[in-house]
Amino acid sequence: MPYTTELTAELNVLMQFNLKNEQDGIKIHNEAPEATIAAAKRLFDKGLISQDDGGYLTDLGRKAAEHTQDLNTIIK
């Protein structure tokens, strides 16, 4: 199954989290691209982030972000 545009946007949001410091959250601002805003809302609905505009990673979200960032490192 190929990556969809929506999934790619979600992966890009997960890439923004600093995994070295759990106190670092992110904020998706209103002027962000619509695809990024929608991706954050989907990640929130999936239980991966704490707020629909970013916030912090949940436990499951941390695992997803770790895998996302590891995959990015591998394929670069």
Secondary structure as UniProt FT lines:
FT   HELIX           5..15
FT   TURN            19..20
FT   TURN            22..23
FT   STRAND          26..27
FT   TURN            30..31
FT   HELIX           34..45
FT   TURN            46..47
FT   STRAND          49..51
FT   TURN            52..53
FT   STRAND          54..57
FT   HELIX           59..75
//
